[in-house]
Amino acid sequence: MNYMDRYQFWCNANLPEDVKKELASIEHDEEELKGRFGSDLQFGTAGMRGIMGAGSNRLNRYTVRRAAQGMAAWLSCTDLPQKAAIGYDSRHNSQLFAEVCAVAFAEAGIHTYLYDRLAPTPMLSYAVRELGCGCGIVISASHNAGAYNGVKCYGPDGCQMTDEPAAIVTEKISQIDFFIPEEKSFDAFMAEGKISYIDQELWERYYQTVLNESVDPESIRDAHLNVVYTPLCGTGNEPVREILGRLGVNVTVVSCQEKPDGDFKTCEYPNPETDAALNESYKIARTVPCDLVFGTDPDADRIAIAVPDGDGFRKLSGNELGCMLMDYILKARTARNNLPDGAEVVRSIVSSPLADRIAAHYGVEIKRVLTGFKYIGGEILELENKNQQNRFVFGFEESCGYLKGTYVRDKDAVIGSMLVCEMAASLKREGKTVLDALRELYKDYGYFLSYVQSVELTGSDAMEKAAKMMADLRSNAPAAIGGADVTAIRDYGIRTQKDMVTGEETPINLPKSNVLEFVLGDKGSVIVRPSGTEPKVKFYYTAVGETEQDAKNLLDALVAQMSK
């Protein structure tokens, strides 16, 4: 069907009046029609994410129900437990979409556990494992703007769904008609016991598990740490404050971003990776005692921090915070002589290689994995299968995602908040600030500066544009970038590294992925990959220098050349 055929199909369906009015309002808007009906919203390894509204290429109760029906059809064909867990965040329609998914599972005879209120994404990963479920769903668009929502899908190990089962779910979805009426209401399935709310006891078990991962909890109490925290109108407000309250942190919450708000009126783009996400926090931090500012994104799997610096604040990048937390944990555990034999840390390939130097200093193995925290979760599962999960010490991604411990298989801003406060408290007791420690890290290991550039693509052919951009880079690879020679090209799509000096090719022992890496010797790298959830191509720059200015000059040159 073309976009007009899809539009007419929706107009002719037996839909509620409000949906019919929405469809009628765009009847003569060709761009809107193409955007909403040019294709079906795609289900990928991370699930689905899109703008909310009526249409086959929008997120609504019909596209969400169809996705959940596909998940249920897949689970029913497996030997996995016929149970599912569902969580949701503070976005518009999140609770509705969660209940729609629960009904779809219940119709298939799958018992569903649903959080009774907002809960962070990592708590869903925890629930899947603790409740012995075959799969899980979080209704969230993570850090996207308020117009978006999403369906994030999880396997029985608590990791986001991998390629093979996701492909089966996609096939199942394609066989399901739109607008199949629900057999019974959500309330009816609840009354029958086929859907049940998750008990508060599971929240408490999660809290205790997080607290047990503390490196030095007494350091917080002794330091009298003062922090300003924003949950960015999302799910972190309750669990983050609960954990920090038990540890004795003095927390000032940004009141205008404390309560759930799907419009995110005080922060249009609630992504803690951006400095603007902390603007309201900076206002509060200037009026109260403050050692540290931090924020968690709406589904509380990412955390970012800033620290007072002169008259303003210095926000740390995701790479900087990841490397600092890693150094703090390794240093503390080395001092206590409780690092396990064969200890390892895991980072994504787009995260800073500064972590490699820190790991080498402590004699710890570092593993590089593809982008996506499910691959870090996969490393944990591999260790668990050998009964060696204690070897996993820390994992991180440059996009502000961190995990210590194996209790979940996704990034967790709740434990991230605890570790950040521990680290800051430990430094405060030594008479140092977080900024002092960061400068020492660069002085000891070299200046590694990073930058992420996102190229947004528009139109119904946006994904085709992304594919062409990657193809062009493969066929016209640069010999030098920013004045630095390209010494090797790693093409994760064909799982091969080519030495540009000798021409020698060696295999890459990672799963196939549409990623290109231009290695610049010991000066850094440029990595390019299309986003898995949005029509954009991301460029990850790393520049290494003996001084901060050297690294900055190279970084500027890399970005300038690739931007052309």
N, C-alpha and C positions, 0 to 999 in steps of 0.2 A: 504493500500500500504506500502511496505517496502521502505527503503531509495533509492534503485536503481530504483524502479518503479517511485518514485516521481521525481528522477533526469531525467529519460527518458521522463517523462511527460513534464517537463520543456524544455528539449532539442527539443522536437517535436512541441512545441508551436510556434506560429508566433510572435517571439520576436525580438527586434532591434539587429543589428549586435554586438554592444558593449556587450550586455547581453549574446549573443551566444558565443562570444569569451571568456567571463569570465567563462561560464559553461564548455567550451571545455578545458580550462586551468586546471581544477581540475578533469578531466576524470579518471586519474589513481591515485588520492590521496584519499585513502579510508577514512582516518580520516576526511578530509575536506568534503567528500561526506556525511559521517555520521553526521557531525556537522551541515551541511547546510540542509540536507534532512531527518534526522532521525525522525523528527516530524514537525508539524506545529507550528509556533510561537504562543504562548498562549496569549489569551486575558484574563486579570484578572480584579480585581476591579479598579486598577490604569490604565488600558489600556494595552498597549504593550510596551516592551522595548527590544532592541536587537542590535546585531552587524549589520551594514549595508552591503548589498551585495546581490547577486543573490541566491535564494533558498527559500524553504517554511519555514525554520526556521531562516530566516534573515529578516531584515527590508529593504524593497524596495518599489517601487511605486505600486507593485502588492499586497503585503501583507497589505500595508497601505490603498490602495483603498478598499480592501475587508473588512477591519475593519471599514472604514468609511461607506461603504454600509450597514454593519450590524448595525451600529449606526443609520443610516438613516431609515432602516427598522423598528428598535425598536421605534424611535420617531414617525414614521408615524402611528403606531398602538396605540398611546397614545392620551390623550386629551390635552397634553402640547402644548404650542405655537410652530408652525411649523417654527421655526427660530433657527439658530445656530450661534455661534461665534467661531472664530478660531484665534489663535495666534501662533507664532513660535519664536525660538531662533536662535543663531548664528552658529549652527552646519551645517555640510555639508548636503545638500538636504533638510534642514528644510523648506525653502520657497517652494520648489517643492512639498514636501509632504503636506504642508498646502493647496496648490492649488489643489492637487489631491483630498484631503478631501472635499474642497469646491465644486468641480465638482460633486462628489458623492452625496452630499446633494442636489445640484441644480437639479440633475437628478430626485431626489425623490420629487421635488416640495417644498423643504425646502429653504427659503431665508437665505442666509449666509452672515454674516458680518465678514470681514477679516481685521486684522491689516495690515496697508500698509508698515510696517517696523518692525524690531525686537521689541518685547514687553515682559516684564516679565510675568511669570506665574500668579502672583496675579492680574495683569491687565486684564488677560483673565477672571478670576473669577469675577472681577468687571464688565466687559463688559456683561457677561451672565446675571447678575442681572439687570444692568442698561438698557439693550436693550430688556429685557423681553424674553430671549431665552429659548427654551426647553432643550438645551444642549450646550456643548462647547468642544473644543479640543485644546490642546497645543501640538505642535510638539517640543519635547525636551527629552533629556535623563538626564536632571537635571545635576548632578555633575559627571557622568560617563566619561570615557576617550573618545577621539575623534572618535574612531571607532564605537561608539554607537549612536543611536538615539531612539526616542520613540514617542508614541501617548498617551498622558494623557487625560482622558475623564472626563467630568464634567456634573452634573445634573443641573436642572433648578434653584436650590438654590445656585449655585456657588461652591458647594462642589464637590470633586472628587466622581465619581460614586460609589454607594453602591452595595452590593452583589446582591440584587434582580434584578435590571435592568441590571447589568453586566452579569448575568447568561442568561438573555433573549438575550442580544446582542451576547453573545458567541454562543447561539443556532442559531440565525439568520445568523451569519458568516458561520457556518458549512453548511448551505443550499445554500451558494453562490458559484458559480463556479469561479475558477481563470481566469484571462485574459479576462473578459468581456470588450469589447471595450467601450471607452467613447462615449456618444451620441454626445457631442459637446466639443469644446475646452474651456479652462478657459476663454480666451478672449471673446469667443462668449457668454458665460453665463454672463460675465461682461457687454457686450454691451446690452444684454437684460434686465439688471437690476436685475437678479436673484442672482447675487453675487455683493456685494458692499463693498468698503473700509470703515473702521471706521474713523469717522471725528476726527480732532485734538481737537475739542471741548470736546470729551470724555476724552482725555488725561488731559485736563485742569480741568475737573470735578474731575478726580481721584486725581490730585495734590492738589486741594483745600480740598478734603475729608481727605487726609493724613495730611495736615497741620492743619486741625481742630482737629486732635487727639493729637496735641502737648500738653504736660503738662505745660511747662514753656518756651515758645519760646524766651523770652527776655534774658534768661540765656545764650543762645548761643552768642548773639550779644555782651553782656557785657564781656564775657570770652575771646574773641579773640582766639577761639579754632583752633588749627592747626592739620590737619589729613592727613594721606597718605591713598589713596583708590585705590584698584584694582577691576575692574569689571570682572577680569579673562576672558577677551576676549568675554564677554557675553552681556546680555541685560540690565544690571544695569547701564551702563555708562550714558545714557541720563536721565532717571528719578531720579536716586540717586543724580547726580550732580545738576539737576534742583531744587530739594527740598532743598539740603544743600546750594546751592547758594542763594536761597530766604531767608534762615535763617541766612546768614552771616558767614557760616563756611569757613575757609581758607582751600581749598582742593588742595592737590597735587596728581595728578593721575599718576599711574605707566604706563608710556608711552608705554612700550613694551606689555602691556596687556590691552590697552585702546580700540583698534579696534577689531571688530569681527574676529575670527580666529577659524575655525572648527578643525584645527589640534592641537590647544593649545600648540604651539611649546615651549613656555616658562614655561608651567606648564602641564605636561603630564596627570595628574589626577586632574582636576580643582574642587576639593572638599574642601571648606573652613574649613571643620572639621579637615583636616590634616594640620600640621604645614608647610609642604613643599609648600602648596598652597600660602603661604605668603612670600616665600623666596625673590622674586623680590621686594616686598614691603619693606622688611627689608633693602635692599641695598639703596633704595631711602630715607628711614626714617633716615638713618645715615648721610644724607647730607643736610637735611632741618629741620627747626623747626617742632617738632612732639610731640603731646600729645597722639596720638592714631593712630593705624594702623588697617584697616579693609578691608575685601574683601567679595564680593557677588559671588555666584556661577553663571554658565552661564544663567540660567533662572531666576535668582534674586529672589528666594524664601528663600534662606538661607544666613545668614551672620555670620561671625566670626571675632573676634577682637584680637589684641595683644597690649600690652602697653610696653613702655620702662622700662627696669629693669636692672640697672647697665650698663654694657657694651653691653647687649643684649636686648632681648625682651621676655616677658612672654605672651604666648598665652593662652587665657581663653578657657575652654571647653564650649560646648553648654549648659551644666547644669549650670556652673558658671555664664555665661552671662544671662541665663534665670532667675536665682534667683536674680541676681543683678538688672536687669531691673524691675522685679516684686517688689523688695524692694523699688527701686527708685519711681515707680509709686504709690505704696501704701503709702509710707512715704509722698510724695508730696501732694497726694489727701487728706490724713488724716490731714495734716497741713492746708489745705485750707477748710477743713470740707465739701468736696464735694464727699465723697464716698457714693454711693447709698445704700439704705437699702437692705440687702440681697446680698451685693456684693459678686461676686465669681470669682475665678481664676481657670483655667483648665490646667492640665498637663497630659501627656501620662503616662501610667503605668511604662514605662521604664525610665522615667525622675526622677531626684533626689528628694527624700523625704525631702530634705532640704527645698523645697518649702512649704511643709506642716507646718513646724515649723514657717516659716516667715508669712504664712497666718494666723496661730493661733495667732501670736503676734498682728496682726492688727485686729483680730476678723472677718476675712474674710473666707467664706466657700471655700474649695478646692474640685474640682471634679477630679477624676482619670478616664481616658478614655483609650481605646485601642490605640495601635500605629497606626498612620496615622492621618494627620491633619483633614481629613474629620470627624473624631469623635469629634474633638474640634468644627468644624463647626456645627456638629449635636447638640451639647449643645447650641450653639448660636441660632439655629433654634428653639429648644425647648423653649427657653426664648422668642424668637420673637413671637411664637404662643400664648404666654400668654401676649404679649405686655409688656414684662419685659426685653427687650434686653439691656437696660441700666445697668442691673446688671452685665453683662459681663465686667470685667475689663482688663483681660490679659490671654493669653493662650500661652503655649510653649511646644516644644519637645526638647529632648536632642540633636537631630541631627541638631541643629542650626536654628530651625524654631520658629518664634515669631509673635504674632499678638496682637495689641491693636485696639479695635473698631470692628464693625460688618459689615463694608462696603464690605469686601471680606470674603470668607470662606476657605481660604488657608493661609499658612504662607507667610509673606511678608517682604522681605529684604529691601524694600524701606522705609517702616515705621520703620523697625528695625534700619536702618542707622540713621534716624532722632532721635529715642529714645536714641541710643547709644551716639550720639553727645550731646544731651541734658543732659544726665546723666554725661558725662565726663565734660561738661561745668559747670554744677552745682557744681561738686566736685572741679573743678579748682578754682572757685570763693571762695570756702571754704578753699583753700590752700591744697587740698588733691588730690591724684591721684586715678585712678581706682583700682590700686593694693592696695592702703591704704584701700579703701572701702571694697574690697574683704576680706582682712585680718580681718577687723572689723566684717564682716558678719560671718566668721568662728569662731571668738572668741565669738560672741554672741550666736550662735546657734549650734556650734559643727562642727567638721571637717567631711565633706561628700565628699569622693573622689570616682570618677567614672571612669570606663574604658569600652570600647566596643571592643569586639574581634569578628572578622568575619572569619568564617571557609569557605573558598572557595571550592566548589565542582565542579568536571569536568566530562565530558563524557555525552553521550546521556541519561544516567540514573541518572543524577545529582539530579533531583527532588526526585527520589525514595530513593537516599542516604540520602537526608535531612529528608524524612519521617521516615526512619529507625533510624536515629540518635534520633529523637524525641521519637519514640517508645521505644528505648533502655533506654532513660532517665526516661520514665514513669515507666517502669518495674523494673529498677534498681536504684531507687532514692537514693542519698547519705544521710546518717544519719547526717553527719557533713561535712562542707566544710571549709578548711583552719583553722581548729581547732575550728570553731564556729558551735554550734549545729543547725541543721535545725529544727526550731520550728513549721513551718507550710509549707504546699505545696499548692500553688494556681494553679489549672489546669483550665485554661480558655477554654480549649477544651470541658470540661464537666461542666464548670461554677460552680466549687465546690472548697471550701477551706477546707483542712483537718488539724486540730490541731494535731501535731505529739506527743504531750504530753498526751492529753486526748482522742484522737481519734475522737473527735467531728467533724462533717462535717457541713458546712454552705454554703448557695448559694452565688454565685458571680453575682451581678446584672449588668452584662455587656453582650454584644453580644458574642456568641460563637467564639472563636479564638484559633488557634493552638499555644498556649503560655504556658510555664511552669515557675512558680516563686518559688524559694526556699527561704523562709524567714528565716533570721538568728537572730530572736529576734530583739533587738535594735542595733545590730551590722551591719546590712545591708541586702543585698539580692543578689541572682544571678537569672537573668531572661533569658530564652532561647526561641528563636522563629526563624522559617525559614523566610527568606526574601520573600516579596510578589512579587518582580519583578526580582530577580536574584537568581541563584543557589548557595545559601550560607545560613548558619545558624549563627545567631548572638547571642552572649552572652553578657549580660549587667551586669556589676559588680558594686555594691555600697558597700563601706566600711565606717563605722562610728567610729570615735575615739575622745577621749578627746583632743588629740594633733594631729598635722599633721603626725608625725612619727608613732603614733599608727595606724592611719587610713591607712597609706602607707604600713605598715607591714602586716596588715590584707589583704589589696587589693592584694599585691604580693602573699600571701598565697592562696587566692581564685583563682587567675588566674593560679598559678602553679598547683593546684590540678585538676581544670577542664581541663586544657590543656592536661593532661595525658590521 
